[in-house]
Amino acid sequence: MEIRRDDTVVVLSGKDKGKKGKVLKAFPKEGKVIVAGVNVASRHRKPRNQQEEGGIIKMETPIYTCKVQVVCPKCGKATRVAHTAKDGKNVRVCKKCGAEL
């Protein structure tokens, strides 16, 4: 999976199409990521004790990685990810400008 935590991504399809956000968590086995401010759902929470508040809580839910694309920090465009060897290490690079991601 080319998308990792702390990457900036743009949503390609769905109700949040065109939104940009930072990846908060990645689930490689499931092929999903949680993006800040994208795919927000309302959850009803019951208070567990006297001090805790209940109510409706907004939280981000996972979205498939095929619906998001990495945004290059250098050129600022949504791009595919290439893998190249640099100084004996494999690094991710932008397909459009060649900058390291």
C-alpha positions in Angstrom: 0.0 0.0 0.0 1.5 3.3 -1.1 -0.4 5.5 1.4 1.1 6.0 4.9 0.2 7.9 8.0 0.8 11.6 7.9 0.5 11.7 4.1 -1.7 14.4 2.6 -4.3 12.9 0.3 -7.2 14.0 -1.9 -10.4 12.1 -2.3 -11.2 11.0 -5.8 -14.8 9.8 -5.5 -17.8 9.7 -3.2 -19.6 12.3 -1.2 -16.3 14.0 -0.1 -14.8 14.2 -3.6 -12.1 16.9 -3.9 -11.5 17.2 -0.2 -7.9 17.2 1.1 -6.8 15.8 4.4 -4.0 14.2 6.4 -4.0 10.4 6.9 -4.5 9.8 10.6 -4.3 6.0 10.5 -3.7 3.3 7.9 -5.0 -0.3 7.7 -2.8 -2.1 5.1 -4.5 -5.5 5.5 -7.9 -4.0 4.9 -6.8 -1.5 2.3 -8.3 1.4 4.1 -7.2 4.7 5.7 -8.7 7.2 8.1 -8.4 10.8 6.7 -9.0 13.9 8.9 -12.3 15.6 8.0 -13.3 13.1 5.4 -16.1 10.4 5.6 -17.4 11.8 8.9 -20.2 9.7 10.6 -22.4 10.4 13.6 -22.2 8.0 16.5 -24.6 7.9 19.4 -22.7 7.5 22.6 -24.3 6.4 25.9 -22.7 7.7 29.1 -20.8 4.9 31.0 -20.9 6.7 34.3 -22.0 10.0 36.0 -19.0 12.1 34.9 -19.0 11.0 31.2 -21.3 12.8 28.8 -23.4 11.1 26.2 -24.7 12.4 22.9 -24.0 12.4 19.2 -20.3 12.3 18.4 -18.8 13.0 14.9 -15.9 10.8 14.0 -14.0 9.9 10.9 -14.5 6.4 9.5 -12.2 4.4 7.2 -12.2 4.9 3.4 -10.8 2.6 0.8 -7.3 3.5 -0.4 -8.4 3.2 -4.1 -10.6 6.3 -3.5 -7.7 8.5 -2.4 -4.5 9.7 -4.0 -1.3 11.1 -2.5 -0.6 14.9 -2.9 3.0 15.7 -3.6 4.4 18.2 -1.1 6.7 19.8 -3.8 4.4 20.2 -6.8 1.1 20.2 -4.9 -0.7 17.9 -7.3 -2.3 14.5 -6.8 0.1 11.9 -8.0 0.8 8.2 -8.2 3.7 6.9 -6.2 6.8 5.3 -7.7 9.4 3.3 -5.7 13.1 3.9 -6.4 16.4 2.9 -4.7 18.4 5.8 -3.2 21.6 5.2 -1.2 20.6 1.5 -0.7 17.1 2.3 0.6 13.8 2.1 -1.2 12.1 5.5 -1.2 8.7 6.7 -2.5 8.8 9.4 -5.2 6.3 11.5 -7.1 5.6 10.3 -10.6 5.1 13.8 -11.9 8.0 15.8 -10.5 10.3 13.1 -9.0 10.3 14.6 -5.5 10.7 12.3 -2.5 7.5 11.7 -0.6 
